[in-house]
Amino acid sequence: MTTDQPIVLLQQRDFGQKINASFDFAIKNLGPLAKSIMFIAGPPALLSGIAQGMYQSRLLTAGIQKNSMESLYQYLTLEYFLVVLLSSVTYFLCYAAVSSFMVLYEEKGLGSKITPGDVWQKIVENLSVSITSSILALFAILIGLVFFIIPGIYLAVCFQLYLMVVIREKSSATDSLSRSRKLVDGKWWSTFGLVMIMSIIAGIISIVFQFPVLLATILTTLGLGNGIAGSPVVLIIASIISIVGANFVNGLVWIAVGFQYYNLVERRDGSGLRSEIESLGSGEVQRPGEEF
């Protein structure tokens, strides 16, 4: 395969092919994809890092809490509320940016320039439905977690593809969740395994961005560093590096989710069959193995 050949998204792939395709897609589109994530998910990630740094500074200043009520009060602060809110917004925008980028890549084809503005426009076009479906998915998952945890985990995997459905298929909030569940039906374990493997890989890579926070926390806990490591400014900078860095790396997970979406759409609908037939003579068709 030549370096300038486009990556076919709508194609059946086995487990290993999806992981390879995810890294291949990330490498070949690193510049425009990183810019899109930075401009769209970067601002809330930056604010989340500031809030988390302030929250950690408060915790380190307060020290170890003596009872459960004091420990509970740690989570009833403005800083913690902002961390949760801004982290959720960052999570959503990163997923939306990657999904929109992949849909634009499919629509525009090889050689077309995809800008952060194009990605943002695609997000805005589906913003209300995307937010509504996200809230409905979260609500359903939380209810499932309350009932013996396992139903919540099951639904969390079933709804992994909902945002790709919203952006590419222009579905309503309820239809996108239903479509995601139907696509995953019968392929739950492969979807779960793909997300877990890519999350572990992303977690390992993001350790480098977590190091400043860990170092500052350890030095402050041990009373080392002459108090510099525990200063709010240092913790805020370290938290920003941690959250922004992890945000970029997590894009790998969403790319893999995108490839799983295209894989399952092709397996169920066969909408890419025409392109595959046309390429039979080239000897470049990849036959995927069976998935569990």
C-alpha positions as CSV (number, residue, x, y, z in Angstrom):
1,M,0.0,0.0,0.0
2,T,1.4,3.4,-0.9
3,T,1.6,6.2,1.5
4,D,-0.7,8.4,-0.5
5,Q,-3.5,5.8,-0.8
6,P,-6.6,6.6,1.2
7,I,-7.7,4.4,4.1
8,V,-11.0,2.7,3.3
9,L,-13.2,3.3,6.3
10,L,-16.3,1.3,5.3
11,Q,-14.7,-2.1,5.3
12,Q,-14.9,-5.3,7.3
13,R,-11.9,-5.7,9.5
14,D,-11.0,-8.3,12.1
15,F,-9.8,-7.4,15.6
16,G,-6.1,-6.9,14.7
17,Q,-6.9,-5.0,11.5
18,K,-9.0,-2.5,13.4
19,I,-6.1,-1.8,15.8
20,N,-3.6,-1.5,12.9
21,A,-6.0,0.8,11.0
22,S,-6.5,3.0,14.0
23,F,-2.8,3.7,14.4
24,D,-2.4,4.0,10.6
25,F,-5.2,6.6,10.4
26,A,-3.8,8.5,13.4
27,I,-0.3,8.7,11.9
28,K,-1.4,9.6,8.4
29,N,-3.8,12.4,9.7
30,L,-1.8,13.4,12.8
31,G,-1.5,17.1,11.9
32,P,-5.1,18.0,10.9
33,L,-6.6,15.6,13.5
34,A,-4.4,17.0,16.3
35,K,-5.3,20.6,15.3
36,S,-9.0,19.7,15.3
37,I,-8.9,18.1,18.8
38,M,-6.7,21.0,20.1
39,F,-9.0,23.8,18.9
40,I,-12.3,22.0,19.7
41,A,-11.6,20.0,22.9
42,G,-8.5,22.0,24.0
43,P,-10.2,25.0,25.7
44,P,-12.4,22.9,28.1
45,A,-9.4,20.6,28.7
46,L,-7.3,23.7,29.7
47,L,-10.0,24.9,32.0
48,S,-10.4,21.4,33.5
49,G,-6.7,21.3,34.2
50,I,-6.9,24.7,36.0
51,A,-9.8,23.5,38.1
52,Q,-8.1,20.2,38.9
53,G,-4.9,21.9,39.9
54,M,-6.9,24.1,42.3
55,Y,-8.7,21.1,43.7
56,Q,-5.5,19.1,44.2
57,S,-3.9,22.1,45.9
58,R,-6.8,22.3,48.3
59,L,-6.5,18.6,49.1
60,L,-2.8,18.7,49.7
61,T,-3.2,21.8,51.9
62,A,-5.9,20.2,53.9
63,G,-4.0,16.9,54.4
64,I,-5.5,13.6,55.3
65,Q,-9.1,13.8,56.5
66,K,-9.9,12.4,59.9
67,N,-13.4,11.2,59.3
68,S,-15.8,10.2,56.5
69,M,-17.8,13.5,56.7
70,E,-14.7,15.5,56.1
71,S,-13.8,13.3,53.2
72,L,-17.3,13.8,51.7
73,Y,-16.9,17.6,51.9
74,Q,-13.9,17.3,49.6
75,Y,-16.3,16.4,46.8
76,L,-18.8,19.2,47.6
77,T,-16.6,22.0,46.4
78,L,-16.8,24.3,43.4
79,E,-13.4,23.1,42.2
80,Y,-14.5,19.5,42.1
81,F,-17.8,20.4,40.4
82,L,-15.9,22.2,37.7
83,V,-13.5,19.3,37.3
84,V,-16.4,16.9,36.7
85,L,-18.3,19.3,34.4
86,L,-15.3,20.4,32.3
87,S,-13.9,16.9,32.0
88,S,-17.3,15.7,30.7
89,V,-17.4,18.5,28.1
90,T,-13.8,17.6,27.1
91,Y,-14.7,13.9,26.8
92,F,-17.7,14.7,24.6
93,L,-15.9,17.2,22.4
94,C,-12.9,14.9,21.8
95,Y,-15.3,12.1,20.7
96,A,-17.3,14.4,18.6
97,A,-14.2,15.9,16.9
98,V,-12.7,12.5,16.0
99,S,-16.1,11.2,14.8
100,S,-16.7,14.3,12.7
101,F,-13.1,14.1,11.3
102,M,-13.6,10.5,10.2
103,V,-16.9,11.3,8.5
104,L,-15.4,14.2,6.7
105,Y,-12.5,12.0,5.6
106,E,-15.0,9.6,4.2
107,E,-17.0,12.3,2.4
108,K,-14.1,14.4,1.0
109,G,-11.8,11.6,0.0
110,L,-8.0,11.6,-0.6
111,G,-6.2,14.9,-0.9
112,S,-9.0,17.0,0.6
113,K,-7.9,19.3,3.4
114,I,-9.9,18.9,6.6
115,T,-9.7,22.0,8.8
116,P,-10.8,22.5,12.5
117,G,-13.5,24.8,11.1
118,D,-14.8,21.9,8.9
119,V,-14.9,19.6,11.9
120,W,-16.5,22.2,14.2
121,Q,-19.2,22.9,11.5
122,K,-20.0,19.2,11.4
123,I,-20.3,19.1,15.2
124,V,-22.5,22.1,15.3
125,E,-24.8,20.6,12.6
126,N,-25.6,17.7,15.0
127,L,-24.9,19.4,18.3
128,S,-28.4,19.3,19.8
129,V,-29.0,15.7,18.9
130,S,-25.5,14.7,20.0
131,I,-26.0,16.3,23.4
132,T,-29.5,14.8,23.9
133,S,-28.3,11.3,22.9
134,S,-25.3,11.7,25.3
135,I,-27.6,12.6,28.2
136,L,-30.0,9.7,27.4
137,A,-27.1,7.3,27.1
138,L,-25.6,8.5,30.4
139,F,-28.9,8.3,32.2
140,A,-29.5,4.7,30.9
141,I,-26.0,3.6,31.9
142,L,-26.3,5.1,35.4
143,I,-29.6,3.3,35.9
144,G,-28.0,0.1,34.7
145,L,-25.1,0.5,37.1
146,V,-27.5,0.9,40.0
147,F,-29.0,-2.4,39.2
148,F,-26.1,-4.8,40.0
149,I,-23.6,-2.9,37.8
150,I,-23.5,-5.4,35.0
151,P,-26.4,-3.9,33.0
152,G,-24.7,-0.6,33.1
153,I,-21.5,-2.0,31.7
154,Y,-23.5,-3.8,29.0
155,L,-25.3,-0.6,28.0
156,A,-22.0,1.4,28.0
157,V,-20.6,-0.9,25.4
158,C,-23.8,-1.0,23.4
159,F,-23.9,2.8,23.2
160,Q,-20.2,3.2,22.2
161,L,-21.1,4.0,18.6
162,Y,-24.0,6.4,19.1
163,L,-22.1,9.6,18.2
164,M,-20.8,8.1,14.9
165,V,-24.4,7.2,14.1
166,V,-25.7,10.8,14.9
167,I,-23.0,12.5,12.8
168,R,-22.9,10.1,9.8
169,E,-26.5,8.9,9.6
170,K,-28.2,12.1,10.9
171,S,-30.3,10.0,13.2
172,S,-32.4,11.3,16.1
173,A,-31.2,10.9,19.7
174,T,-33.3,7.7,20.4
175,D,-32.7,6.2,17.0
176,S,-28.9,6.7,17.3
177,L,-28.9,4.8,20.6
178,S,-31.1,2.1,19.1
179,R,-28.9,1.8,16.0
180,S,-25.8,1.6,18.1
181,R,-27.2,-1.2,20.2
182,K,-28.3,-3.1,17.1
183,L,-24.9,-2.8,15.4
184,V,-23.2,-4.0,18.6
185,D,-25.6,-6.9,19.0
186,G,-23.7,-10.1,18.5
187,K,-20.4,-8.2,18.5
188,W,-20.5,-7.0,22.1
189,W,-17.4,-8.8,23.2
190,S,-15.3,-7.6,20.2
191,T,-16.5,-4.1,20.8
192,F,-15.7,-4.3,24.5
193,G,-12.3,-5.9,23.8
194,L,-11.4,-3.3,21.2
195,V,-12.2,-0.4,23.6
196,M,-10.4,-2.0,26.5
197,I,-7.2,-2.7,24.5
198,M,-7.1,0.7,23.0
199,S,-7.9,2.3,26.4
200,I,-5.0,0.4,28.0
201,I,-2.6,1.5,25.2
202,A,-3.8,5.1,25.5
203,G,-3.4,4.9,29.3
204,I,0.2,3.6,29.0
205,I,1.1,6.3,26.5
206,S,-0.5,9.0,28.6
207,I,1.6,8.1,31.6
208,V,4.2,10.5,30.4
209,F,1.7,13.3,30.7
210,Q,0.7,12.2,34.2
211,F,4.3,12.3,35.5
212,P,4.4,16.0,36.5
213,V,1.2,15.6,38.6
214,L,2.5,12.4,40.2
215,L,5.9,14.0,41.0
216,A,4.4,17.1,42.5
217,T,2.0,15.1,44.6
218,I,4.7,12.7,45.9
219,L,7.1,15.6,46.7
220,T,4.4,17.5,48.5
221,T,3.2,14.4,50.5
222,L,6.8,13.7,51.6
223,G,7.5,17.3,52.5
224,L,10.2,17.6,49.9
225,G,10.8,20.3,47.2
226,N,10.7,23.2,49.7
227,G,6.9,23.5,49.1
228,I,7.4,24.5,45.5
229,A,5.8,21.2,44.2
230,G,2.7,21.9,46.3
231,S,2.1,25.4,45.1
232,P,-1.2,26.0,43.2
233,V,0.6,27.4,40.2
234,V,2.8,24.2,39.8
235,L,-0.2,21.9,40.4
236,I,-2.3,23.8,37.8
237,I,0.5,23.6,35.2
238,A,1.0,19.9,35.9
239,S,-2.7,19.2,35.7
240,I,-3.0,21.1,32.4
241,I,-0.2,19.0,31.0
242,S,-1.9,15.8,32.3
243,I,-5.4,16.5,31.0
244,V,-4.6,18.1,27.7
245,G,-2.0,15.3,26.9
246,A,-4.4,12.6,27.9
247,N,-7.1,14.2,25.8
248,F,-5.0,13.9,22.6
249,V,-4.0,10.3,23.4
250,N,-7.6,9.3,24.0
251,G,-8.3,10.2,20.4
252,L,-6.8,6.8,19.6
253,V,-9.7,5.2,21.4
254,W,-12.3,7.1,19.5
255,I,-10.6,6.4,16.2
256,A,-10.9,2.7,17.1
257,V,-14.5,3.1,17.9
258,G,-15.0,4.8,14.5
259,F,-13.4,1.8,12.7
260,Q,-15.6,-0.6,14.7
261,Y,-18.6,1.4,13.6
262,Y,-17.7,1.2,9.9
263,N,-16.8,-2.5,10.3
264,L,-20.2,-3.3,11.8
265,V,-22.1,-1.2,9.3
266,E,-20.4,-3.0,6.5
267,R,-21.0,-6.4,8.1
268,R,-24.7,-5.7,8.6
269,D,-25.6,-3.5,5.6
270,G,-22.9,-4.3,3.0
271,S,-23.0,-0.8,1.8
272,G,-19.3,-0.9,0.8
273,L,-19.7,-4.1,-1.3
274,R,-19.7,-2.2,-4.6
275,S,-16.3,-0.6,-3.8
276,E,-15.0,-4.0,-2.8
277,I,-16.1,-5.6,-6.0
278,E,-14.5,-2.9,-8.1
279,S,-11.2,-3.4,-6.3
280,L,-11.2,-7.2,-6.7
281,G,-8.8,-7.0,-9.6
282,S,-6.2,-5.0,-7.7
283,G,-5.5,-7.8,-5.2
284,E,-5.8,-5.3,-2.3
285,V,-8.9,-6.5,-0.7
286,Q,-8.4,-7.6,2.9
287,R,-10.5,-10.5,4.1
288,P,-11.2,-10.2,7.8
289,G,-11.2,-13.1,10.1
290,E,-14.2,-14.1,12.2
291,E,-14.8,-12.0,15.3
292,F,-16.2,-13.1,18.6
